[in-house]
Amino acid sequence: MTRTLSIAFLAVILLASAFYYLRSGRAATPSGERVETTLPLVTVATAKLETPADQVTLAGTVQAGSQAAVGAKVPARITAILVREGERVVAGQPLARLDLGDLDAQIAAAEAGLRGAQALARKAEDGRLARRSELDAQVAQAEASLALARSKLTQAELGQKLTRSAAVSDRERARSGVAMAKAALEQAEIGLAQAQDAYARLKRLHEKGGVAKVDLDGAEAQLRLARAQRETAAAGLEQARA
């Protein structure tokens, strides 16, 4: 209804303006003569009711439907920004470049610490294996001593039987004593060789920091004992041969 009244009011104004123009064009001259004027060409159109397009002008702020916080996994200085404000980006696209100099140094230090820890772990494992080898050597030495004792017992029993036998001569008893002394010397030499190997192995590991000093001292004591046993066995063999 308001739109219809506005159009009608505009048509009235146009008609009034045309009438005023016609009146002013036919004004009399000073001599009283009427002068004809030429009217301008006017295009006449029939007014019609039209519905204008709906337009609404509003003031506001454009806000995105979703928001995402952009951040780095590690704190670092930004050296370059790779996108512009308002630019469309996709998932996984680099947005900025960071200065990772300090982070690289930290990674290098951590890797060095890891290598040091691994070296210590290897030394500890070497020490454990060395102590196990030492125990194995001690077990082998004990087994050799046991074998020597059994050999001595066998020889003693044999000697006892030979002594009780009237047919046994002094020469045979001497040969039996020499055989017993030789067996004792062989066992002592085996024990000495094992003790020397164990001591040399522990000494190398101790120089590398993989074995404690007390373990090396124990191996050295075992070596001295093996040497003494070997010397005793050698002296017994010399005595048996005399």
C-alpha positions in Angstrom: 0.0 0.0 0.0 2.8 2.4 0.9 4.6 1.7 -2.4 1.4 2.5 -4.4 0.9 5.9 -2.7 4.6 6.8 -3.4 4.1 6.1 -7.1 0.9 8.2 -7.3 2.6 11.1 -5.4 5.5 11.0 -7.9 3.1 11.1 -10.9 1.3 14.2 -9.4 4.6 16.0 -9.0 5.5 15.3 -12.6 2.2 16.6 -13.9 2.5 19.8 -11.9 6.0 20.5 -13.2 4.8 20.1 -16.8 1.9 22.4 -16.3 4.1 25.1 -14.7 6.5 24.8 -17.6 3.7 25.3 -20.2 2.5 28.4 -18.3 5.9 30.0 -18.2 6.5 29.3 -22.0 3.4 31.3 -23.0 4.3 34.5 -21.1 3.5 37.8 -22.9 6.2 40.0 -24.4 6.6 43.6 -23.3 4.6 44.8 -26.3 1.7 42.7 -25.3 2.1 40.2 -28.2 1.9 36.5 -27.4 4.9 34.6 -28.6 4.6 30.9 -29.4 7.3 28.7 -27.8 8.4 25.3 -29.0 7.7 22.6 -26.4 10.4 20.1 -25.8 9.8 16.5 -26.6 8.7 14.4 -23.7 8.5 10.7 -23.5 5.4 9.5 -21.7 5.3 6.2 -20.1 2.5 4.4 -18.3 3.3 3.9 -14.6 3.1 0.3 -13.5 3.6 -1.4 -10.2 6.8 -3.5 -9.9 8.3 -5.3 -7.0 11.9 -4.2 -6.5 14.6 -6.8 -5.5 14.9 -7.3 -1.8 18.1 -5.7 -0.6 19.2 -5.2 3.0 22.4 -3.4 4.0 23.7 -4.4 7.4 26.9 -3.8 9.4 28.6 -6.8 11.0 31.7 -9.0 11.3 32.4 -12.1 9.2 33.3 -15.0 11.5 34.6 -18.4 10.3 32.4 -21.5 11.0 35.3 -23.3 12.7 38.6 -22.1 14.2 41.9 -23.9 14.7 44.8 -22.9 17.0 48.1 -22.9 15.1 51.2 -23.8 17.1 54.5 -25.7 17.0 55.3 -28.8 19.0 58.5 -27.2 20.2 59.2 -23.6 21.2 61.4 -21.9 18.5 61.9 -18.6 16.7 59.9 -18.1 13.5 62.2 -17.3 10.6 59.6 -17.1 7.7 55.8 -17.1 7.3 54.9 -19.0 4.2 51.2 -17.9 3.8 49.3 -14.6 3.7 46.4 -13.5 5.8 43.1 -14.7 4.3 44.8 -17.3 2.1 43.1 -20.7 1.8 45.3 -23.5 3.1 45.0 -27.3 3.2 45.8 -29.9 5.9 49.5 -30.6 6.1 50.6 -27.4 4.3 53.6 -25.7 6.0 52.6 -22.3 7.4 55.9 -21.1 8.8 59.5 -22.0 9.1 61.2 -22.3 12.5 64.8 -21.8 13.6 65.7 -25.2 14.9 69.4 -24.5 15.6 69.0 -24.8 19.4 66.8 -27.9 19.0 69.4 -29.5 16.8 72.0 -28.9 19.5 69.8 -30.4 22.1 69.2 -33.5 19.9 72.9 -33.8 19.3 73.6 -33.6 23.1 70.9 -36.2 23.8 72.3 -38.5 21.2 75.8 -38.1 22.7 74.3 -38.9 26.1 72.6 -42.0 24.7 75.9 -43.2 23.1 77.7 -42.7 26.5 75.0 -44.7 28.3 75.2 -47.5 25.7 79.0 -47.6 26.1 78.6 -47.9 29.9 76.1 -50.6 29.4 78.5 -52.5 27.1 81.3 -52.1 29.7 79.0 -53.5 32.4 78.0 -56.4 30.2 81.7 -57.1 29.4 82.4 -57.0 33.1 79.6 -59.4 33.8 80.8 -61.8 31.1 84.4 -61.4 32.4 83.3 -62.3 36.0 81.4 -65.2 34.6 84.4 -66.3 32.6 86.5 -66.0 35.8 84.0 -68.2 37.7 84.1 -70.7 34.8 87.9 -70.7 35.1 87.7 -71.3 38.8 85.2 -74.1 38.3 87.5 -75.6 35.7 90.4 -75.3 38.1 88.4 -76.9 40.9 87.4 -79.7 38.5 91.1 -80.2 37.6 92.0 -80.3 41.3 89.3 -82.8 41.8 90.6 -84.9 39.0 94.1 -84.6 40.4 92.9 -85.8 43.8 91.1 -88.7 42.2 94.2 -89.6 40.3 96.3 -89.4 43.4 93.8 -91.6 45.2 93.9 -94.1 42.4 97.6 -94.1 42.4 97.7 -94.4 46.1 95.3 -97.4 46.0 97.4 -98.9 43.3 100.6 -98.3 45.3 98.9 -99.8 48.3 98.1 -102.9 46.3 101.6 -103.0 44.9 103.1 -102.7 48.3 101.0 -105.5 49.6 102.0 -107.7 46.7 105.2 -109.5 47.3 106.0 -109.6 43.6 106.3 -105.8 43.4 109.9 -104.5 43.2 111.3 -101.2 44.2 111.6 -100.2 40.5 107.9 -100.7 39.9 107.1 -98.6 43.0 109.4 -95.9 41.7 107.7 -96.0 38.3 104.3 -95.6 40.0 105.5 -92.6 42.0 106.9 -91.0 38.8 103.5 -91.6 37.0 101.7 -90.0 39.9 104.0 -87.0 39.9 103.6 -86.6 36.2 99.8 -86.6 36.5 100.0 -84.0 39.3 102.3 -81.8 37.2 100.0 -82.0 34.1 97.0 -81.0 36.2 99.0 -78.1 37.8 100.1 -76.9 34.3 96.4 -76.9 33.1 95.3 -74.9 36.1 98.2 -72.5 35.6 97.3 -71.9 31.9 93.6 -71.3 32.9 94.6 -68.8 35.6 96.9 -67.0 33.2 94.2 -66.6 30.6 91.7 -65.4 33.2 94.1 -62.8 34.6 95.0 -61.5 31.1 91.4 -61.2 30.1 90.4 -59.3 33.3 93.5 -57.1 33.0 92.4 -55.9 29.5 88.8 -55.3 30.7 90.1 -53.4 33.8 92.2 -51.1 31.6 89.0 -50.3 29.6 87.0 -49.7 32.8 84.8 -52.7 32.5 86.1 -54.6 35.6 86.7 -53.5 39.1 90.2 -53.6 40.7 89.0 -56.1 43.3 88.2 -58.6 40.5 91.6 -58.2 39.0 93.2 -58.7 42.4 91.3 -61.9 42.8 92.4 -63.2 39.4 96.0 -62.3 40.3 95.8 -64.3 43.6 94.4 -67.3 41.7 97.4 -67.0 39.3 99.9 -67.0 42.1 98.2 -70.0 43.6 98.3 -71.9 40.3 102.0 -71.1 39.9 102.8 -72.3 43.4 100.9 -75.6 42.7 102.8 -76.0 39.5 106.1 -75.5 41.2 105.1 -78.0 43.9 104.1 -80.6 41.3 107.4 -80.1 39.4 109.4 -80.5 42.6 107.4 -83.7 43.3 108.3 -85.1 39.9 111.9 -84.4 40.3 111.9 -86.1 43.7 110.1 -89.1 42.3 112.7 -89.4 39.5 115.6 -89.2 42.0 
